[in-house]
């Protein structure tokens, strides 16, 4: 079992959205750097861990199991191994392409039963499925039974932006509205909608307001671009349901937190977003599970 050794009280923040990237790069990576800017973030495993450890930030770590972009694959076993080696700061999530069917579900099941992972990461635009497609329901059944969270990419994708045909990425799969069906059908499964869901921000907020098991992570966008509506709800009705996420290595916590300081989030809400909401959602109080 991958036992977490996180000292929650010593943390400044919890970043719920960090990618374990392949060290090789391809045109998709180059386009993403052009879109986001070169963050200068370390991509090697040791550099990533030291970056977060030195800043007293724990993080959820995952790869994306997909075949659309042609990026070299980072296996779930690599993610689990990295997290085990850095159990004081790293919280592993598995990623499974729903189109893999029973074989993919079985891979996830083994990791869940072993206690090796703490949730599931899905990226509908690059895995090419709508979240309410029944093809993904066997995965949801597994994670709902385990009461472990599922992170869905939502909104515009920086991946493929500017490439011919958007690199093959179809933005329709990032519309968050189908996630509402998943929340209805799996009401005990925590759901995290990743990113401010441009251009569907109001739909994302509505789902999060309406469904008790749905949360929003703020990764993938600098806070200086957050809409006034998102800031309004983060300060009020959604203050216990909004989570800090960076999208490292494309956006670093340094950049994100610097910009976050400059927007109109209430002082009493900042600790909730930066750490406390994630502590509760991930069950981290008391040193992990």
N, C-alpha and C positions, 0 to 999 in steps of 0.2 A: 504494500500500500504506500502511495506517495503522501507521506505525512507532511503537512505544512508546519513550518517552524517560524511563523510570522509573529513578531512582537508588534501588535497593532498599535499599542500606545506610543511606541517610538516612531511611528510613521508620520510623515507630513501629509501624505496623500496616497490614494490608490488609483492607479490608471487602469481602467477596465478594457483598454483596447490597444494591444501591442502585437505587432506581427513579427514572427521569427522568419526572417527573409533568407532566401538563398544568397550566397556570397557572389555568385555569378550574376551578371546583369544582361538584359536584352532590351529591344526597342520599347517594350511596355514600361520598363523601369525608367528609361530615358525620358519618355513622354510624361510619366508621373513626376519626375524631378522638374521638368519644365513647367508643369502645371502648379505644383506646390512650392517650387523653389528647392534648391539643394539645402537640406537641413543640416548637413555636416554630421549627422548622427552616426555613431559607430554601428556597423552592420555585422561585425564579427561577434561571436557569442560572448567572449570574455568582455569585450568593450560594452556591449549592451548591458550585461549584468552590472558592471562597475558603474556605468552611467546612473542606473536606478539606485544602486546601493549607496552611492556617494550622496545622493539627494534624499535618501530616506523615503523612497517611494516604492511601494509594492505594485505589482502589475499582473494583469491577466494576459497570458501569452498563448498564441495559436498560429498555425499556418492556415492556408486556404486550399482545400482539396478541390482542384479544378484543372481542366484541360484546355480551356478556351484560349488563354493568353500565351501558352507555350513557355511559361516560366518554369525553371527547374523546380521539381517538387521537394518540399520539406515534409518529411513523413511525420505522422502523429507520434511515432516512437521517438523521433528526434526531439519533438516538443516536450514529451514526457521526461526524457533523459535530461534535457536542459533544465527543466523545472526542478527535477530531483536534485540536481547539482547546485541549485540556487533556491532551495526551499524556504529560505528566510525572506525572499522577496517575490518569487514567481509562482503564479497560480495557473496551472495548465488547463486549457480547453482543447477538446478534440475537434477536428473538422472533417466532415464526411460529405461527399457529393451524393445527394439523394438518389441520383440516377444509377448509382452502384448497386442499389437494391439490397437483397438479403446479405450479400457479402459485406457491404459497408456497415449495415446495422450490426452484424456480428462483430466486426472490428470495434465498433463503438461499445457494444455490450461488454466485451472482455475488459476494456479499459475502465468502464463504469463499475463493473463488479469488483475489479481489483482495487478500486479507489484511486486509480491513477490520474483521473481527470475530474474537473469540477464543473464542466459545462460543455456546450456545443457551440461552435461558430459556423454560421451559414452565410454565404454571399450569393444571393439569388442572381444578380446580373452576370457574374462570371460563371456560376454553376447552371445558369439558364433554366430557371424554374420559378414559378410563382409560389410564394409560401403556402398558399392554401391548396396546392396541388396534392392530391392524395398520395403521390409517389413519396412524399416526405413524411407521411403520417406514422409509419413504423418507427422512424427516428424520434418523433415527438412522443410516441407512446413510451419509449424507453426512458427518455429524459423526464417526462412527466411522472412516471412511476418513481424515479430516483429523486424527484423534486430538485433537479438541477437546472440552471438557467440556460436559455438558448439565445445567442446573439445573432440578429439578422442585420446585414448591411441594408440600409435604406437610402433613398434619394439618389441624387446625381452621383456618378462615379468619376473620380479623378483618374481611375485606371482606363486607359484608352483615349482620354480626352486629347483631341488634336490629331490623332492618327486617322488615316483613311478609313472611313466607316466606323470610326470610334474604336478601332481595334477589334471589331466584332461584338462589342459590348452593347446590349440592348437595354436602354434605360427603363423600359416599361417594367422590368422585373424588380426595379428598386422602389416602385410605388408601395408605400407602407400599408395601404388599405387592406390587401389580402391578409395581412397579419391579424387583423381584427377577427377573421374567421378562426384562425389558429387559437387566439385567446379565448374565443367562445368554446371551442371544442376541447381545449386543454386548460381549464381554468386554474389548475393547481401548478402549472408549469410556469416559472418565472420567464418572462420574455424581455429582452433588451433590444430596443430598436436603436441601431447604431447610427450616429451622425444626425445633425440637423437635416431634415428630409427635404431639402430643396429639390424641386419646386412644390413639394407636398407638405410643407411645414404644418399647416393647419390640420391636415388629416392626421399627422403623427400626434400632435397635441391632443386632438379629439380622442384618439384611441387610448392614449395614456390616461386621459381624464376618466374615460368610461370604464376601462378594464383594470381592476385592482392588481392584476398580476403583470402589468406591462410598465416598463421603464424606458427612459431615453438616455443614451450616452451622447456626450457632446463632442465626440472625436471627429477628426477629419476636416474641421473648419477652425480657423482662428476665431476666438471669441469676438474680435472686433467686427466680424461679419454676421454675428447673430442678429436675428430680426428682433425688433422691439416686442413682438408678441411672444417670442420664445423667452426673452428676458422677463417679461411680465409674469408668465406662468411659472417659470423657474423660481421666481421670488415668492410665489403665493401658492396656488393650488397644487403645484407639482414639486414643491420644495423638497419633499421626501422621496421623489421618484426620478430625479435627474442626477446623472453620474458623470464624474470627470473621466474623460478618455482623450488620448492624444492622437492616435494613429501612427505612432512611432514605427518605422523611422522616417515617414514622410513629414510628420509634424512632431516636434519634440515637446516634452513637458516644459522645458525652459521657455520656448516661444509661447506655448499655449498659456502657461500660468502668468507670464508677463502681460499678455494681452487681456487675460481674465481680470487682472487687478484693475484694469482701466474701464471696465464696463459696470453698469449700475446694478450689481448684485448686492443684496443687503448683507451686512456684516454677519448677522446670525444665520444666514443661509449658506454662506461660503463653506464653512466646515462640513455641512451636510453634503454638498456637492463634491467637495474634494475628497472626503473620506467616509464619513459616517453612514451615508446611504449605501455605499458599497460594502462596508463592514456588515451591515445588517443583511443585505441581500445575499452576500456570499457566505454568511455564517462564520465570520472570522473571529468574532470576539471569543477570547479564551485560547487563541493560538492555533486556530484551524480545526480540521476535523478529519 
